Amino acid sequence: MKPRRIPTGAELHNLQDCLCLALRRTTRIVTQRYDAALRPFGIRVTQLPILTAAASGDGVALTRLAEGFGMDRTTLLRNVRPLARRGLVDVRRAVGHRHDELHATAKGRRLLARAYPAWRQVQDEVRAEIRAPAFRQTLRAIGSTGRKDRRG
């Protein structure tokens, strides 16, 4: 087996400009802002869309929800469990079907109603800071590319 060439200094410098790392760093910073706004309600921004989906209508199939979030069902369940332990959602077999559905409880709906204004405020603040249409178009393009890559 031929030994691999070690990247040069210039090539290593290119790694510092890695788009993936820049996006992850930005995501962490934005996530911290949302989490700080939601902390008084005991919920994280990563849990909020799950609770929102569960509160929308008569329940949502776990597999469909996982696909919509771009994650596998196991990862979704790992995020659902803390909400279920707190009595904010429950998972149950869909009537007449072979799949499980996620439902918000009355407690979960009340929490969502209380947390929404805090989320809305930070959402408006972040959107105001990201005014450039080109930036938003780029985010949409990256998101759609990721969905295409997962489909194969």
Wavefront OBJ file of the C-alpha trace (Angstrom):
o trace
v 0.000 0.000 0.000
v 1.387 3.342 -1.040
v 1.755 5.872 1.827
v -0.478 8.912 1.527
v 1.052 12.292 0.959
v 0.846 14.682 3.920
v -0.956 17.933 3.001
v 1.303 20.945 2.553
v 1.079 24.105 4.630
v -1.041 25.817 1.975
v -3.394 22.840 1.814
v -3.690 22.767 5.594
v -4.476 26.474 5.507
v -7.347 25.683 3.102
v -8.852 23.466 5.780
v -9.181 26.505 8.038
v -11.628 27.931 5.486
v -13.783 24.803 5.559
v -17.384 25.747 4.809
v -18.706 22.924 6.963
v -16.792 24.124 10.021
v -17.886 27.724 9.443
v -21.531 26.657 9.197
v -21.246 24.500 12.322
v -19.678 27.380 14.266
v -22.409 29.748 13.086
v -25.078 27.208 13.946
v -23.694 26.811 17.479
v -23.732 30.586 18.027
v -27.289 30.969 16.735
v -28.441 27.911 18.684
v -27.035 29.402 21.893
v -29.099 32.547 21.337
v -32.316 30.611 20.851
v -31.544 28.305 23.786
v -30.944 31.309 26.054
v -34.341 32.744 25.096
v -36.064 29.401 25.707
v -34.189 28.459 28.899
v -36.874 29.943 31.221
v -39.320 27.446 29.713
v -37.017 24.453 30.142
v -36.869 23.681 26.441
v -34.135 23.831 23.818
v -34.489 25.119 20.284
v -33.782 21.613 18.981
v -36.866 20.381 20.868
v -39.168 23.218 19.842
v -39.868 22.046 16.252
v -40.640 18.563 17.577
v -43.148 19.967 20.057
v -44.564 22.267 17.372
v -45.045 19.374 14.942
v -46.649 17.278 17.668
v -49.067 20.125 18.448
v -50.027 20.615 14.794
v -53.122 18.566 14.104
v -53.934 15.091 15.328
v -50.422 13.728 15.564
v -47.577 13.161 13.178
v -45.936 9.918 12.052
v -42.463 9.603 13.561
v -40.895 8.403 10.316
v -42.351 11.302 8.336
v -41.236 13.770 11.007
v -37.694 12.362 11.045
v -37.483 12.642 7.263
v -38.761 16.210 7.389
v -36.058 17.117 9.900
v -33.372 15.340 7.873
v -32.558 12.819 10.596
v -33.090 9.133 11.174
v -35.883 7.842 13.402
v -33.458 6.824 16.180
v -32.054 10.351 16.432
v -35.570 11.782 16.489
v -36.572 9.417 19.304
v -33.502 10.457 21.290
v -34.808 14.041 21.051
v -38.414 13.045 21.789
v -37.662 11.112 25.006
v -36.917 14.164 27.218
v -40.153 15.782 26.027
v -42.073 12.588 26.788
v -40.483 12.275 30.256
v -41.706 15.793 31.040
v -45.204 14.908 29.851
v -45.100 17.367 26.936
v -45.616 14.747 24.207
v -46.565 11.129 23.938
v -45.861 8.494 21.329
v -48.609 6.051 20.475
v -49.579 3.619 17.754
v -51.676 5.290 15.046
v -55.231 3.994 15.100
v -55.665 1.420 12.331
v -52.048 1.749 11.179
v -48.689 0.123 11.815
v -46.728 3.278 12.600
v -46.205 5.376 15.709
v -47.352 8.958 15.979
v -46.219 11.845 18.114
v -48.882 13.874 19.937
v -48.534 16.982 22.087
v -50.185 16.785 25.467
v -52.210 19.638 26.961
v -49.137 20.459 29.064
v -47.003 20.554 25.905
v -49.443 22.861 24.148
v -49.471 25.238 27.114
v -45.666 25.322 27.183
v -45.590 26.016 23.459
v -47.998 28.937 23.901
v -45.835 30.402 26.692
v -42.514 29.871 24.858
v -43.653 31.165 21.479
v -43.232 34.907 22.251
v -39.625 34.347 23.417
v -38.867 32.325 20.298
v -40.540 34.958 18.096
v -38.421 37.717 19.611
v -35.091 35.972 19.009
v -36.286 34.869 15.555
v -37.007 38.489 14.634
v -33.649 39.628 16.018
v -31.662 37.032 14.078
v -33.619 37.674 10.877
v -32.950 41.413 11.229
v -29.231 40.670 11.460
v -29.397 38.461 8.358
v -30.992 40.915 5.984
v -29.089 40.016 2.843
v -31.361 38.109 0.414
v -28.299 36.379 -1.051
v -27.514 34.881 2.359
v -31.033 33.486 2.714
v -30.919 32.094 -0.827
v -27.609 30.422 -0.044
v -29.046 28.802 3.090
v -32.018 27.489 1.115
v -29.709 26.160 -1.607
v -27.475 24.377 0.915
v -30.531 22.894 2.604
v -31.995 21.573 -0.621
v -28.622 20.144 -1.678
v -28.429 18.240 1.607
v -31.885 16.750 1.064
v -30.920 15.653 -2.469
v -27.715 14.022 -1.207
v -29.595 11.962 1.380
v -32.077 10.653 -1.192
v -29.255 9.187 -3.159
l 1 2 3 4 5 6 7 8 9 10 11 12 13 14 15 16 17 18 19 20 21 22 23 24 25 26 27 28 29 30 31 32 33 34 35 36 37 38 39 40 41 42 43 44 45 46 47 48 49 50 51 52 53 54 55 56 57 58 59 60 61 62 63 64 65 66 67 68 69 70 71 72 73 74 75 76 77 78 79 80 81 82 83 84 85 86 87 88 89 90 91 92 93 94 95 96 97 98 99 100 101 102 103 104 105 106 107 108 109 110 111 112 113 114 115 116 117 118 119 120 121 122 123 124 125 126 127 128 129 130 131 132 133 134 135 136 137 138 139 140 141 142 143 144 145 146 147 148 149 150 151 152
